Amino acid sequence: MTDPVLAHSLQGSTAVELGAGTARWRADLDPDVGGAGDDPTPHQLLDSALAACTVLTMQLYARRKQYPLATAEVRIERDEGPEVYRMRRLVTVEGALDDRQRADLLRVANACPIHKALGKRFEIETTLA
């Protein structure tokens, strides 16, 4: 198992404080269901994990291959149906990249660890502490 992520309720708020190691961040409900709208929703955090992992993976690969990648941007759009949680990922890369390098970066985007994890079957065990 990896280092745990902790979520802690905040008194008088719908937001929660999250932490992993020394990092801290927050999440909240969507304003449509009572959240303040100041923090990302849990769905946005899930989507952002894929976006961040994709950019980081492409940056690391480009650096290793010495590709002239100036910037990378990933936009995630989601459509949650009753049977399928569909994510659409739009990748934008900038720099003096040739067609082969651009195609290689797109291939690597599909190999990021979060993409691989989201493609697996999940098992979630819940217990009271």
BAMIGU-399738 format. One record per residue: residue in one letter; y, z, x of N, C-alpha, C in turn. Coordinates in steps of 0.1 Angstrom, whole numbers, padded with zeros to 4 digits, always signed. Atoms other than C-alpha are relative to their C-alpha. Layout:
AYZXYZXYZX;...
***
This chain:
M-0012+0000+0008+0000+0000+0000+0013+0000+0009;T-0013+0001-0007+0036-0006+0010+0008+0013-0003;D-0009-0011+0003+0065+0019+0011+0004-0001-0015;P-0003+0001+0014+0072+0029-0025+0014-0003-0003;V-0014+0002+0006+0102+0019-0046+0001+0011-0010;L-0002-0011+0010+0116+0048-0066+0011-0004-0009;A-0010+0002+0010+0135+0046-0098+0003+0014-0006;H-0004-0013+0005+0155+0076-0110+0011-0001-0011;S-0010+0001+0011+0173+0080-0143+0013+0007+0004;L-0013-0006-0002+0210+0088-0143+0005+0006-0013;Q-0003-0007+0012+0221+0114-0167+0013-0006-0007;G-0011+0005+0007+0244+0101-0194+0002-0015+0001;S-0002+0014-0002+0238+0065-0185-0013-0007-0003;T+0012+0008+0002+0214+0037-0193-0005-0006+0014;A+0003+0005-0013+0214+0027-0156-0010+0009+0007;V+0009-0008-0008+0188+0038-0131+0004-0003+0015;E-0001+0002-0014+0191+0043-0094-0013-0003+0006;L+0013+0004-0007+0165+0026-0072+0002+0002+0015;G+0000-0001-0014+0156+0032-0037-0013-0003+0007;A+0012+0003-0009+0132+0021-0009+0005+0003+0014;G-0004-0004-0014+0135+0038+0025+0015+0005-0001;T-0014-0004+0001+0173+0041+0031+0008-0008-0009;A-0007+0009+0009+0183+0013+0008+0001+0006-0014;R-0002-0004+0014+0198+0021-0026+0007-0011-0008;W-0006+0009+0010+0207+0000-0056-0002+0005-0014;R+0002-0004+0014+0209+0002-0094-0004-0012-0008;A+0003+0010+0011+0197-0016-0125+0004+0006-0013;D-0004-0005+0013+0207-0013-0161-0005-0010-0010;L+0004+0008+0012+0199-0027-0195+0010-0011-0002;D-0009+0010+0004+0214-0059-0207+0010+0005-0010;P-0010-0005+0010+0247-0053-0226-0004-0002-0014;D+0005+0003+0014+0230-0068-0257-0008+0011-0006;V+0008-0011+0004+0208-0037-0258+0005+0013+0004;G-0007-0012-0003+0233-0011-0248+0003+0003+0015;G-0004-0002-0014+0237-0015-0210+0014-0002+0002;A-0014+0001-0003+0271-0013-0194+0003-0014+0006;G-0003+0014-0006+0267-0048-0177+0005+0000+0014;D-0005-0001-0014+0277-0035-0143-0011-0003+0011;D+0011+0001-0009+0243-0038-0127-0010-0010-0005;P+0010+0010+0004+0215-0064-0127-0011+0007-0009;T+0011-0004+0009+0188-0061-0154-0013+0000+0008;P+0013+0001-0006+0151-0056-0144-0004-0014+0001;H+0004+0015-0001+0145-0093-0152+0008-0007+0011;Q-0008+0006-0011+0174-0103-0129-0005+0005+0014;L+0005-0005-0013+0159-0081-0101-0013-0007+0003;L+0013+0008-0003+0125-0098-0105+0004-0014+0005;D-0004+0013-0004+0142-0132-0104+0007-0001+0014;S-0007+0000-0012+0164-0122-0075-0010+0002+0012;A+0010-0002-0010+0133-0111-0055-0005-0014+0005;L+0005+0013-0003+0120-0147-0057+0011-0008+0007;A-0011+0007-0006+0155-0161-0048+0002+0004+0014;A-0002-0006-0014+0160-0138-0018-0011-0004+0009;C+0012+0003-0008+0125-0143-0005+0000-0015+0004;T+0000+0014-0003+0129-0181-0007+0010-0003+0010;V-0010+0003-0010+0162-0182+0012-0004+0006+0013;L+0004-0007-0012+0149-0157+0038-0011-0008+0007;T+0011+0007-0006+0117-0177+0043+0005-0014+0006;M-0005+0013-0005+0136-0210+0047+0008+0002+0012;Q-0008-0002-0012+0161-0195+0071-0009+0003+0012;L+0009-0003-0011+0133-0180+0093-0007-0012+0005;Y+0007+0013-0004+0114-0213+0093+0009-0009+0007;A-0010+0010-0006+0145-0234+0101+0004+0005+0014;R-0003-0005-0013+0154-0211+0129-0011-0002+0010;R+0011+0002-0009+0119-0213+0144-0002-0014+0004;K+0001+0015-0003+0118-0251+0141+0012-0006+0005;Q-0013+0004-0005+0154-0253+0153+0006-0012-0009;Y-0007+0009+0010+0165-0272+0121+0014+0003-0001;P-0014-0003+0001+0202-0275+0117+0004+0004-0015;L-0003-0006+0013+0202-0255+0084+0013+0008+0001;A-0013-0007+0000+0238-0244+0078-0001+0011-0011;T+0001-0010+0011+0233-0227+0044-0012-0004-0009;A+0010+0002+0010+0206-0223+0018+0004+0008-0012;E-0003-0007+0012+0211-0214-0018-0012-0002-0010;V+0010+0001+0010+0185-0207-0045+0005+0005-0014;R-0004-0004+0013+0192-0206-0082-0013+0002-0008;I+0012-0002+0008+0165-0191-0105+0005+0001-0015;E-0002+0000+0014+0165-0198-0142-0013+0004-0006;R+0012-0006+0006+0140-0180-0165-0001-0003-0014;D+0003+0002+0014+0124-0187-0198-0012+0008-0003;E+0012-0009+0003+0102-0159-0211-0005-0002-0014;G+0007+0002+0013+0078-0169-0238-0010+0010-0002;P+0011-0010+0003+0050-0150-0255-0011+0000+0010;E+0012+0002-0008+0024-0164-0231+0004-0002+0015;V-0003+0004-0014+0043-0176-0200+0014+0005+0003;Y-0013-0004-0006+0072-0162-0179+0003-0012+0010;R-0003+0012-0008+0086-0195-0166+0012+0002+0008;M-0012-0001-0009+0109-0195-0136+0002-0014+0006;R-0004+0013-0006+0127-0227-0125+0009+0004+0012;R-0007-0003-0012+0139-0226-0089+0007-0013+0005;L-0008+0012-0005+0167-0250-0077+0004+0004+0014;V-0003-0002-0014+0170-0251-0039+0010-0009+0005;T-0010+0008-0006+0201-0263-0022+0001+0003+0015;V-0001-0002-0015+0201-0268+0016+0012-0008+0005;E-0011+0007-0006+0231-0278+0036-0001+0000+0015;G+0000+0002-0014+0234-0290+0072-0004-0014+0003;A+0004+0014-0004+0226-0321+0092-0015-0002+0001;L+0015+0001+0001+0190-0322+0080-0004-0014-0004;D+0005+0013+0005+0170-0354+0078-0010+0002-0011;D+0009-0001+0012+0147-0362+0049-0013+0007+0003;R+0013-0007-0004+0116-0349+0067+0003+0015+0000;Q-0003-0014-0001+0133-0316+0074+0003+0006-0013;R-0002-0005+0013+0145-0312+0039-0013+0001-0008;A+0013-0001+0007+0110-0319+0025-0008+0011+0006;D+0007-0011-0006+0096-0294+0050+0005+0013-0005;L-0006-0013+0006+0120-0267+0038-0004+0002-0014;L+0004-0001+0014+0111-0274+0002-0015+0005+0000;R+0014-0005-0001+0074-0270+0011-0001+0015+0004;V-0001-0014-0005+0082-0237+0029+0005+0009-0011;A-0005-0008+0012+0101-0225-0002-0011+0004-0009;N+0011-0003+0008+0069-0227-0021-0010+0009+0006;A+0009-0008-0007+0052-0206+0005+0005+0014+0002;C-0005-0014-0003+0074-0175+0004-0009+0010-0006;P+0009-0010+0004+0055-0143+0000+0002+0005-0015;I-0002-0004+0014+0071-0134-0034-0006-0011-0009;H+0005+0011+0008+0062-0168-0048-0016+0001+0000;K+0014-0002-0001+0026-0162-0036-0004+0012-0009;A+0003-0012+0008+0026-0127-0052+0001-0003-0015;L-0002+0002+0014+0039-0139-0085-0010-0010-0006;G+0011+0009+0005+0012-0165-0087-0013+0006-0001;K+0012-0007+0001-0015-0139-0085-0001+0007-0014;R+0003-0008+0011-0031-0119-0113+0005+0014+0003;F-0005-0013-0003-0013-0085-0116-0009+0010-0007;E+0007-0011+0006-0030-0052-0122+0010+0012+0002;I-0010-0011-0001-0006-0023-0130-0007+0013-0006;E+0006-0013+0004-0020+0013-0131+0011+0010-0002;T-0010-0010+0003+0002+0039-0147-0006+0014-0003;T+0005-0014+0002-0004+0077-0144+0012+0009-0001;L-0010-0010+0000+0016+0108-0150-0001+0008+0013;A+0001-0008-0013+0026+0127-0118-0001+0014-0003;
***
